[in-house]
Amino acid sequence: MADRVGTALLGAFVLLAVVGPVLAGSPTALVGDVLEPPSWAHPFGTDSLGRDLFARTADGARTSLVVSTAAVALALLVAVPAGLAAARAHGRWPDQAVMRVVESTQVVPQFVLVVLLLGLGGAGPVQVLGVHVSTTARIVACIALGFVPFFARIARASAVVELESEYVEALRVAGVGERELLVRDVAPNVAPVLGAQVLLALAIAVFAEGGLSFLGLGVPAPHPTLGNLIAEAGGQLLDGAWWYALIPGLVLVAGITGCNLVGDAAADRLVRSDLR
């Protein structure tokens, strides 16, 4: 039951993020009166400037989806090779060096680490070695950096189990090299374990992007995000504009909850298959 609810919530979030911006039009156009309640013309109402809240919420959902997906993908690109390399050197100094770095970064909670990294660079885009790095790219990189230790530990632990299994020992006896073993045989068996955790990481990433935008560290205005829509709406709640914060908030919660429920269901199925 929970996995069906999660699939429905996640599907609705992705559908809004992918199809919504195409159907809704410009998220910055002034299309109605200020703070109109939901209606047939504006299903989510309008904001404090008369912009369509459906268009802005859909665009914000797309931003959350793109940023979180890019951050998790970047983290995997860095963490999986590091975890596999550490597993290959299990018990030796390269393994110990990688794991000490991973453990030291996990002392600080991921969201706090991301806030600190963004805060060090100040607001807005920065120059890194002469290369212009946009605010969105910085957010993706900082969120990804927070996930690298998480995925590296999972990749290493899963790979160590595979490397100590009987079928790998048989392949070694047959003369298969360690690098070929990692790429051809171990990595595909590690992928399902990582895949079960990706959706849980996406839930955290969606929350992190929304939280950063709410704190003013996210994608800069006038580009809408779910977090800055909720932040903008804070001053309007006393005026009765309940839809302004409620609807973007529900969309954000749907995305986070959907990722969590589907990820938990995938992890449970993986555990049950291992027990058979």
Secondary structure, DSSP 8 states (H G I E B T S, - for coil): -HHHHHHHHHHHHHHHHHHHHHHH--SS-B-S-TT--S-SSSTT-B-TTSBBHHHHHHHHHHHHHHHHHHHHHHHHHHHHHHHHHHHHTTTSHHHHHHHHHHHHHTTS-HHHHHHHHHHHH-SS-EEETTEEE-HHHHHHHHHHHHHHHHHHHHHHHHHHHHHTSHHHHHHHHTT--HHHIIIIIIHHHHHHHHHHHHHHHHHHHHHHHHHHHHTT-SS-TTS--HHHHHHHHGGGGGGT-HHHHHHHHHHHHHHHHHHHHHHHHHHHHHHHHHH-
